[in-house]
Amino acid sequence: SRRSAVGAVGVMQVMPATARDPRIGIRDAHSMEGNIEAGAKYLRFVMERYFVDENIAPLDRLLFALAAY
């Protein structure tokens, strides 16, 4: 039920507009399940969009995405 000063919601602090983005596709970022799914999908999006260099080890991709999140 938490909301940041800029409007991010839930345990993953996802912006509702980000959750609804077609690349994420979560309609209800306010429910716990939807919020966590939106956060996980957004992390995957960040990994696949910004850290795709084949020289970056898979674990490092995840760590970079978490740091960027």
For each residue, the residues with C-beta under 8 A, 3 or more apart:
1: 10
2: 9 10 11 13
3: 7 8 9
4: 7 8 9 13
5:
6: 15
7: 3 4 15 16
8: 3 4 13 14 15
9: 2 3 4 13 14 15 16 29 30 35
10: 1 2 13 14 29 30 32 35 36 39
11: 2 32 35 36 39
12: 35 36 38 39 40 42
13: 2 4 8 9 10 39
14: 8 9 10 18 19 29 35 38 39 42
15: 6 7 8 9 18 19 29
16: 7 9 19 20 29 30
17: 20 21
18: 14 15 21 24 29 38 42
19: 14 15 16 24 26 27 28 29 34 35 38 42
20: 16 17 24 25 26 27 29
21: 17 18 24 25
22: 25
23: 41 45
24: 18 19 20 21 38 41 42 45
25: 20 21 22 41
26: 19 20 29 34 35 37 38 41
27: 19 20 34
28: 19 31 34
29: 9 10 14 15 16 18 19 20 26 34 35 38
30: 9 10 16 34 35
31: 28 34 35
32: 10 11 35 36
33: 36 37
34: 19 26 27 28 29 30 31 37 38
35: 9 10 11 12 14 19 26 29 30 31 32 38 39
36: 10 11 12 32 33 39 40
37: 26 33 34 40 41
38: 12 14 18 19 24 26 29 34 35 41 42
39: 10 11 12 13 14 35 36 42 43 69
40: 12 36 37 43 44
41: 23 24 25 26 37 38 44 45
42: 12 14 18 19 24 38 39 45 46 69
43: 39 40 46 47 62 65 66 69
44: 40 41 47 48
45: 23 24 41 42 48 49
46: 42 43 49 50 51 65 68 69
47: 43 44 50 51 52 61 62 64 65
48: 44 45 51 52
49: 45 46 52
50: 46 47 64 65 68
51: 46 47 48 56 60 61 64 65
52: 47 48 49 56 61
53: 56
54:
55:
56: 51 52 53 60 61 64
57: 60 61
58: 61 62
59: 62 63
60: 51 56 57 63 64
61: 47 51 52 56 57 58 64 65
62: 43 47 58 59 65 66
63: 59 60 66 67
64: 47 50 51 56 60 61 67 68
65: 43 46 47 50 51 61 62 68 69
66: 43 62 63 69
67: 63 64
68: 46 50 64 65
69: 39 42 43 46 65 66
